[in-house]
């Protein structure tokens, strides 16, 4: 028996919570609801070379940069992970900000794709990977069309990507169903996962 384990969880070490889901599954909203009013869950703001959408704010939704700047950041080792999520479109998780959150004992929420999830687990085996499962690919298609943010061709691309993404499910620790209009119960389920993970004895800080 180790004497360095405290009798109670006086403090638990921070960790990464990765949230992945096929596009259109509503993960952005789930992420927002999770962090709202809870300062111990801090969403990581990714960097991307994608064009900003009208409803998005630079530095809040993403750090929008050009490809040259993104590539310079890769060379500087500024990313915990990065991936080409769509053809020619790069996304990356800034390393320092995430490490700061974990050091302070909080949960760093990474809303990233499946390639990113796998990379994070390789770096931080204690990271918790949650996959939001859509009710069906048909419902996903309807949701993407209704959202009206992409062209038909882009929607087809996203749907075919969703099929590939679902194959990563076994690499994840938890699967949470995210039915349309039931986002609050999805959020409650994830909060339950976080509460349990915080109580994991391996995360207890020695006194
Ligand atoms: P969107 O362009 O719709 O905001 O995001 C497209 C995809 O990129 C989503 O699956 C989103 O989770 C993912 N993504 C966003 N930021 C990152 C990141 O930093 N790294 C990785 N690997 N994927 C990301």
py3Dmol code that shows the C-alpha trace and the ligand (Angstrom):
import py3Dmol

protein = """\
ATOM      1  CA  UNK A   1       0.000   0.000   0.000  1.00  0.00           C
ATOM      2  CA  UNK A   2       1.287   3.426  -0.862  1.00  0.00           C
ATOM      3  CA  UNK A   3       1.297   5.956   2.011  1.00  0.00           C
ATOM      4  CA  UNK A   4       1.224   8.816  -0.469  1.00  0.00           C
ATOM      5  CA  UNK A   5      -2.489   8.361  -1.239  1.00  0.00           C
ATOM      6  CA  UNK A   6      -4.663  10.599   0.957  1.00  0.00           C
ATOM      7  CA  UNK A   7      -7.709   9.183   2.767  1.00  0.00           C
ATOM      8  CA  UNK A   8     -10.049  11.590   1.038  1.00  0.00           C
ATOM      9  CA  UNK A   9     -10.070  13.416  -2.274  1.00  0.00           C
ATOM     10  CA  UNK A  10      -8.833  16.710  -0.800  1.00  0.00           C
ATOM     11  CA  UNK A  11      -8.012  17.809  -4.299  1.00  0.00           C
ATOM     12  CA  UNK A  12      -8.064  15.985  -7.565  1.00  0.00           C
ATOM     13  CA  UNK A  13      -5.582  16.533 -10.345  1.00  0.00           C
ATOM     14  CA  UNK A  14      -6.927  18.279 -13.411  1.00  0.00           C
ATOM     15  CA  UNK A  15      -7.427  16.399 -16.654  1.00  0.00           C
ATOM     16  CA  UNK A  16      -8.430  16.723 -20.288  1.00  0.00           C
ATOM     17  CA  UNK A  17     -11.982  15.908 -21.251  1.00  0.00           C
ATOM     18  CA  UNK A  18     -12.203  15.302 -24.975  1.00  0.00           C
ATOM     19  CA  UNK A  19     -15.616  15.678 -26.563  1.00  0.00           C
ATOM     20  CA  UNK A  20     -15.918  14.350 -30.095  1.00  0.00           C
ATOM     21  CA  UNK A  21     -18.900  13.851 -32.312  1.00  0.00           C
ATOM     22  CA  UNK A  22     -19.799  13.825 -35.963  1.00  0.00           C
ATOM     23  CA  UNK A  23     -20.447  17.283 -37.350  1.00  0.00           C
ATOM     24  CA  UNK A  24     -24.004  18.429 -36.671  1.00  0.00           C
ATOM     25  CA  UNK A  25     -24.395  16.350 -33.519  1.00  0.00           C
ATOM     26  CA  UNK A  26     -24.649  19.540 -31.508  1.00  0.00           C
ATOM     27  CA  UNK A  27     -21.341  19.276 -29.678  1.00  0.00           C
ATOM     28  CA  UNK A  28     -20.741  23.017 -29.750  1.00  0.00           C
ATOM     29  CA  UNK A  29     -23.965  23.658 -27.823  1.00  0.00           C
ATOM     30  CA  UNK A  30     -23.205  20.802 -25.431  1.00  0.00           C
ATOM     31  CA  UNK A  31     -19.748  22.297 -24.833  1.00  0.00           C
ATOM     32  CA  UNK A  32     -21.259  25.716 -24.142  1.00  0.00           C
ATOM     33  CA  UNK A  33     -23.824  24.309 -21.707  1.00  0.00           C
ATOM     34  CA  UNK A  34     -21.126  22.317 -19.914  1.00  0.00           C
ATOM     35  CA  UNK A  35     -18.897  25.310 -19.280  1.00  0.00           C
ATOM     36  CA  UNK A  36     -21.685  27.800 -18.534  1.00  0.00           C
ATOM     37  CA  UNK A  37     -21.708  28.667 -14.868  1.00  0.00           C
ATOM     38  CA  UNK A  38     -18.932  26.191 -14.038  1.00  0.00           C
ATOM     39  CA  UNK A  39     -15.524  27.817 -13.831  1.00  0.00           C
ATOM     40  CA  UNK A  40     -13.849  24.449 -13.170  1.00  0.00           C
ATOM     41  CA  UNK A  41     -14.528  23.289 -16.740  1.00  0.00           C
ATOM     42  CA  UNK A  42     -12.555  25.412 -19.181  1.00  0.00           C
ATOM     43  CA  UNK A  43     -13.011  25.039 -22.919  1.00  0.00           C
ATOM     44  CA  UNK A  44      -9.858  25.075 -24.978  1.00  0.00           C
ATOM     45  CA  UNK A  45     -10.065  27.530 -27.893  1.00  0.00           C
ATOM     46  CA  UNK A  46      -8.570  25.827 -30.942  1.00  0.00           C
ATOM     47  CA  UNK A  47      -6.690  27.465 -33.766  1.00  0.00           C
ATOM     48  CA  UNK A  48      -7.985  26.899 -37.287  1.00  0.00           C
ATOM     49  CA  UNK A  49      -7.351  27.913 -40.884  1.00  0.00           C
ATOM     50  CA  UNK A  50     -11.090  27.612 -41.624  1.00  0.00           C
ATOM     51  CA  UNK A  51     -12.972  30.765 -42.650  1.00  0.00           C
ATOM     52  CA  UNK A  52     -14.858  32.414 -39.810  1.00  0.00           C
ATOM     53  CA  UNK A  53     -18.643  31.945 -39.887  1.00  0.00           C
ATOM     54  CA  UNK A  54     -20.818  35.041 -39.397  1.00  0.00           C
ATOM     55  CA  UNK A  55     -21.948  33.936 -35.922  1.00  0.00           C
ATOM     56  CA  UNK A  56     -18.400  33.279 -34.708  1.00  0.00           C
ATOM     57  CA  UNK A  57     -15.979  35.490 -32.846  1.00  0.00           C
ATOM     58  CA  UNK A  58     -12.222  35.355 -33.232  1.00  0.00           C
ATOM     59  CA  UNK A  59     -10.539  34.338 -29.983  1.00  0.00           C
ATOM     60  CA  UNK A  60     -13.819  33.016 -28.549  1.00  0.00           C
ATOM     61  CA  UNK A  61     -14.975  30.258 -30.902  1.00  0.00           C
ATOM     62  CA  UNK A  62     -11.595  29.735 -32.535  1.00  0.00           C
ATOM     63  CA  UNK A  63      -8.372  31.601 -33.150  1.00  0.00           C
ATOM     64  CA  UNK A  64      -8.688  32.104 -36.906  1.00  0.00           C
ATOM     65  CA  UNK A  65      -5.308  32.224 -38.651  1.00  0.00           C
ATOM     66  CA  UNK A  66      -3.791  31.785 -42.102  1.00  0.00           C
ATOM     67  CA  UNK A  67      -2.083  28.555 -43.159  1.00  0.00           C
ATOM     68  CA  UNK A  68       1.423  30.070 -42.912  1.00  0.00           C
ATOM     69  CA  UNK A  69       0.870  31.174 -39.321  1.00  0.00           C
ATOM     70  CA  UNK A  70      -0.607  27.777 -38.441  1.00  0.00           C
ATOM     71  CA  UNK A  71       2.404  25.984 -39.927  1.00  0.00           C
ATOM     72  CA  UNK A  72       4.788  28.249 -38.014  1.00  0.00           C
ATOM     73  CA  UNK A  73       2.962  27.274 -34.789  1.00  0.00           C
ATOM     74  CA  UNK A  74       3.392  23.586 -35.676  1.00  0.00           C
ATOM     75  CA  UNK A  75       7.147  24.156 -36.054  1.00  0.00           C
ATOM     76  CA  UNK A  76       7.259  25.980 -32.710  1.00  0.00           C
ATOM     77  CA  UNK A  77       5.600  22.987 -31.000  1.00  0.00           C
ATOM     78  CA  UNK A  78       2.714  25.198 -29.911  1.00  0.00           C
ATOM     79  CA  UNK A  79       0.089  22.468 -30.400  1.00  0.00           C
ATOM     80  CA  UNK A  80      -0.785  19.602 -28.130  1.00  0.00           C
ATOM     81  CA  UNK A  81      -2.256  18.010 -31.244  1.00  0.00           C
ATOM     82  CA  UNK A  82      -3.287  19.240 -34.644  1.00  0.00           C
ATOM     83  CA  UNK A  83      -5.048  17.640 -37.591  1.00  0.00           C
ATOM     84  CA  UNK A  84      -6.257  18.282 -41.101  1.00  0.00           C
ATOM     85  CA  UNK A  85      -9.916  17.692 -40.332  1.00  0.00           C
ATOM     86  CA  UNK A  86     -11.239  18.571 -43.781  1.00  0.00           C
ATOM     87  CA  UNK A  87      -9.297  18.869 -47.056  1.00  0.00           C
ATOM     88  CA  UNK A  88      -6.705  21.549 -46.498  1.00  0.00           C
ATOM     89  CA  UNK A  89      -8.386  22.838 -43.313  1.00  0.00           C
ATOM     90  CA  UNK A  90      -6.192  22.624 -40.219  1.00  0.00           C
ATOM     91  CA  UNK A  91      -7.268  22.628 -36.583  1.00  0.00           C
ATOM     92  CA  UNK A  92      -5.017  22.527 -33.524  1.00  0.00           C
ATOM     93  CA  UNK A  93      -5.217  22.586 -29.726  1.00  0.00           C
ATOM     94  CA  UNK A  94      -2.906  25.204 -28.160  1.00  0.00           C
ATOM     95  CA  UNK A  95      -0.654  23.337 -25.728  1.00  0.00           C
ATOM     96  CA  UNK A  96       0.090  25.991 -23.102  1.00  0.00           C
ATOM     97  CA  UNK A  97      -3.482  26.962 -22.324  1.00  0.00           C
ATOM     98  CA  UNK A  98      -4.503  23.321 -21.780  1.00  0.00           C
ATOM     99  CA  UNK A  99      -1.496  22.574 -19.579  1.00  0.00           C
ATOM    100  CA  UNK A 100      -2.276  25.641 -17.454  1.00  0.00           C
ATOM    101  CA  UNK A 101      -5.862  24.456 -16.843  1.00  0.00           C
ATOM    102  CA  UNK A 102      -4.744  20.953 -15.879  1.00  0.00           C
ATOM    103  CA  UNK A 103      -2.052  22.309 -13.545  1.00  0.00           C
ATOM    104  CA  UNK A 104      -4.649  24.381 -11.732  1.00  0.00           C
ATOM    105  CA  UNK A 105      -6.701  21.228 -11.025  1.00  0.00           C
ATOM    106  CA  UNK A 106      -9.497  22.025 -13.457  1.00  0.00           C
ATOM    107  CA  UNK A 107     -10.950  20.167 -16.423  1.00  0.00           C
ATOM    108  CA  UNK A 108      -9.740  21.252 -19.871  1.00  0.00           C
ATOM    109  CA  UNK A 109     -12.590  20.648 -22.315  1.00  0.00           C
ATOM    110  CA  UNK A 110     -11.375  19.867 -25.828  1.00  0.00           C
ATOM    111  CA  UNK A 111     -14.117  19.770 -28.456  1.00  0.00           C
ATOM    112  CA  UNK A 112     -12.046  18.151 -31.175  1.00  0.00           C
ATOM    113  CA  UNK A 113     -12.253  15.485 -33.865  1.00  0.00           C
ATOM    114  CA  UNK A 114     -11.463  11.791 -33.472  1.00  0.00           C
ATOM    115  CA  UNK A 115      -7.881  12.084 -34.729  1.00  0.00           C
ATOM    116  CA  UNK A 116      -7.295  14.720 -32.060  1.00  0.00           C
ATOM    117  CA  UNK A 117      -8.938  12.548 -29.394  1.00  0.00           C
ATOM    118  CA  UNK A 118      -6.630   9.671 -30.162  1.00  0.00           C
ATOM    119  CA  UNK A 119      -3.567  11.944 -30.136  1.00  0.00           C
ATOM    120  CA  UNK A 120      -4.523  13.464 -26.767  1.00  0.00           C
ATOM    121  CA  UNK A 121      -4.996  10.008 -25.203  1.00  0.00           C
ATOM    122  CA  UNK A 122      -1.492   9.067 -26.375  1.00  0.00           C
ATOM    123  CA  UNK A 123      -0.018  12.174 -24.699  1.00  0.00           C
ATOM    124  CA  UNK A 124      -2.231  12.131 -21.579  1.00  0.00           C
ATOM    125  CA  UNK A 125      -3.373   8.542 -20.898  1.00  0.00           C
ATOM    126  CA  UNK A 126      -5.409   9.906 -17.977  1.00  0.00           C
ATOM    127  CA  UNK A 127      -7.506  12.029 -20.394  1.00  0.00           C
ATOM    128  CA  UNK A 128     -11.197  11.142 -20.558  1.00  0.00           C
ATOM    129  CA  UNK A 129     -12.640  10.663 -24.039  1.00  0.00           C
ATOM    130  CA  UNK A 130     -16.374  11.141 -24.531  1.00  0.00           C
ATOM    131  CA  UNK A 131     -18.104  10.462 -27.825  1.00  0.00           C
ATOM    132  CA  UNK A 132     -21.467  12.062 -28.534  1.00  0.00           C
ATOM    133  CA  UNK A 133     -23.467   9.548 -30.496  1.00  0.00           C
ATOM    134  CA  UNK A 134     -26.082  10.880 -32.929  1.00  0.00           C
ATOM    135  CA  UNK A 135     -29.457   9.083 -32.956  1.00  0.00           C
ATOM    136  CA  UNK A 136     -28.854   8.185 -36.634  1.00  0.00           C
ATOM    137  CA  UNK A 137     -27.000   9.388 -39.719  1.00  0.00           C
ATOM    138  CA  UNK A 138     -30.361  10.386 -41.251  1.00  0.00           C
ATOM    139  CA  UNK A 139     -31.106  12.714 -38.363  1.00  0.00           C
ATOM    140  CA  UNK A 140     -27.607  14.135 -38.734  1.00  0.00           C
ATOM    141  CA  UNK A 141     -28.217  14.864 -42.401  1.00  0.00           C
ATOM    142  CA  UNK A 142     -31.497  16.636 -41.571  1.00  0.00           C
ATOM    143  CA  UNK A 143     -29.808  18.703 -38.891  1.00  0.00           C
ATOM    144  CA  UNK A 144     -26.946  19.769 -41.173  1.00  0.00           C
ATOM    145  CA  UNK A 145     -29.383  20.803 -43.912  1.00  0.00           C
ATOM    146  CA  UNK A 146     -31.520  22.750 -41.461  1.00  0.00           C
ATOM    147  CA  UNK A 147     -28.445  24.499 -40.049  1.00  0.00           C
ATOM    148  CA  UNK A 148     -27.821  25.786 -43.564  1.00  0.00           C
ATOM    149  CA  UNK A 149     -24.171  26.590 -42.965  1.00  0.00           C
ATOM    150  CA  UNK A 150     -22.717  24.337 -45.656  1.00  0.00           C
ATOM    151  CA  UNK A 151     -23.348  23.669 -49.338  1.00  0.00           C
ATOM    152  CA  UNK A 152     -24.844  20.304 -50.391  1.00  0.00           C
ATOM    153  CA  UNK A 153     -21.380  19.121 -51.390  1.00  0.00           C
ATOM    154  CA  UNK A 154     -19.943  20.071 -47.996  1.00  0.00           C
ATOM    155  CA  UNK A 155     -22.830  18.303 -46.255  1.00  0.00           C
ATOM    156  CA  UNK A 156     -22.114  15.112 -48.223  1.00  0.00           C
ATOM    157  CA  UNK A 157     -18.452  15.414 -47.191  1.00  0.00           C
ATOM    158  CA  UNK A 158     -19.416  15.847 -43.536  1.00  0.00           C
ATOM    159  CA  UNK A 159     -21.765  12.850 -43.662  1.00  0.00           C
ATOM    160  CA  UNK A 160     -19.150  10.614 -45.186  1.00  0.00           C
ATOM    161  CA  UNK A 161     -16.722  11.852 -42.525  1.00  0.00           C
ATOM    162  CA  UNK A 162     -19.323  11.054 -39.853  1.00  0.00           C
ATOM    163  CA  UNK A 163     -19.406   7.433 -41.056  1.00  0.00           C
ATOM    164  CA  UNK A 164     -15.620   7.210 -40.679  1.00  0.00           C
ATOM    165  CA  UNK A 165     -15.693   8.979 -37.308  1.00  0.00           C
ATOM    166  CA  UNK A 166     -18.145   6.467 -35.854  1.00  0.00           C
ATOM    167  CA  UNK A 167     -15.470   3.803 -36.361  1.00  0.00           C
ATOM    168  CA  UNK A 168     -13.335   5.491 -33.687  1.00  0.00           C
ATOM    169  CA  UNK A 169     -15.957   4.816 -31.012  1.00  0.00           C
ATOM    170  CA  UNK A 170     -14.021   1.896 -29.427  1.00  0.00           C
ATOM    171  CA  UNK A 171     -11.064   4.224 -28.763  1.00  0.00           C
ATOM    172  CA  UNK A 172     -13.305   6.360 -26.523  1.00  0.00           C
ATOM    173  CA  UNK A 173     -14.005   5.835 -22.819  1.00  0.00           C
ATOM    174  CA  UNK A 174     -17.677   6.870 -22.805  1.00  0.00           C
ATOM    175  CA  UNK A 175     -20.457   7.148 -25.343  1.00  0.00           C
ATOM    176  CA  UNK A 176     -23.312   9.537 -24.642  1.00  0.00           C
ATOM    177  CA  UNK A 177     -26.398   9.708 -26.824  1.00  0.00           C
ATOM    178  CA  UNK A 178     -27.224  13.188 -27.937  1.00  0.00           C
ATOM    179  CA  UNK A 179     -30.818  13.253 -29.107  1.00  0.00           C
ATOM    180  CA  UNK A 180     -32.165  16.394 -30.658  1.00  0.00           C
ATOM    181  CA  UNK A 181     -33.880  18.638 -28.127  1.00  0.00           C
ATOM    182  CA  UNK A 182     -32.453  16.653 -25.233  1.00  0.00           C
ATOM    183  CA  UNK A 183     -29.163  18.435 -24.882  1.00  0.00           C
ATOM    184  CA  UNK A 184     -29.680  19.123 -21.206  1.00  0.00           C
ATOM    185  CA  UNK A 185     -29.781  15.399 -20.429  1.00  0.00           C
ATOM    186  CA  UNK A 186     -26.629  14.930 -22.534  1.00  0.00           C
ATOM    187  CA  UNK A 187     -24.941  17.644 -20.489  1.00  0.00           C
ATOM    188  CA  UNK A 188     -26.144  16.087 -17.223  1.00  0.00           C
ATOM    189  CA  UNK A 189     -24.705  12.723 -18.312  1.00  0.00           C
ATOM    190  CA  UNK A 190     -21.321  14.308 -19.064  1.00  0.00           C
ATOM    191  CA  UNK A 191     -21.368  16.140 -15.725  1.00  0.00           C
ATOM    192  CA  UNK A 192     -21.921  12.749 -14.095  1.00  0.00           C
ATOM    193  CA  UNK A 193     -18.888  11.367 -15.915  1.00  0.00           C
ATOM    194  CA  UNK A 194     -16.774  14.332 -14.776  1.00  0.00           C
ATOM    195  CA  UNK A 195     -17.962  13.925 -11.185  1.00  0.00           C
ATOM    196  CA  UNK A 196     -16.982  10.245 -11.219  1.00  0.00           C
ATOM    197  CA  UNK A 197     -13.638  10.888 -12.913  1.00  0.00           C
ATOM    198  CA  UNK A 198     -12.763  13.542 -10.317  1.00  0.00           C
ATOM    199  CA  UNK A 199     -13.231  10.876  -7.653  1.00  0.00           C
ATOM    200  CA  UNK A 200     -10.882   8.423  -9.348  1.00  0.00           C
ATOM    201  CA  UNK A 201      -8.387   7.548  -6.634  1.00  0.00           C
ATOM    202  CA  UNK A 202      -5.480   7.775  -9.055  1.00  0.00           C
ATOM    203  CA  UNK A 203      -6.272  11.499  -9.405  1.00  0.00           C
ATOM    204  CA  UNK A 204      -6.214  12.260  -5.680  1.00  0.00           C
ATOM    205  CA  UNK A 205      -3.425  14.581  -4.716  1.00  0.00           C
ATOM    206  CA  UNK A 206      -1.170  13.440  -1.873  1.00  0.00           C
ATOM    207  CA  UNK A 207      -1.593  15.711   1.166  1.00  0.00           C
TER     208      UNK A 207
END
"""
ligand_1 = """\
24
LIG
P -16.115 23.097 -37.244
O -15.373 23.628 -38.420
O -17.461 22.547 -37.626
O -16.159 24.053 -36.082
O -15.279 21.853 -36.698
C -14.936 20.816 -37.553
C -14.322 19.678 -36.780
O -13.030 20.051 -36.292
C -15.118 19.276 -35.557
O -15.151 17.853 -35.494
C -14.314 19.852 -34.422
O -14.530 19.142 -33.236
C -12.923 19.650 -34.952
N -11.920 20.462 -34.251
C -12.072 21.703 -33.745
N -10.942 22.105 -33.148
C -10.056 21.084 -33.266
C -8.700 20.894 -32.828
O -8.086 21.731 -32.201
N -8.124 19.702 -33.146
C -8.765 18.729 -33.831
N -8.108 17.592 -34.074
N -10.042 18.881 -34.259
C -10.672 20.035 -33.971
"""
view = py3Dmol.view(width=600, height=400)
view.addModel(protein, "pdb")
view.setStyle({"model": 0}, {"cartoon": {"style": "trace"}})
view.addModel(ligand_1, "xyz")
view.setStyle({"model": 1}, {"stick": {}})
view.zoomTo()
view.show()
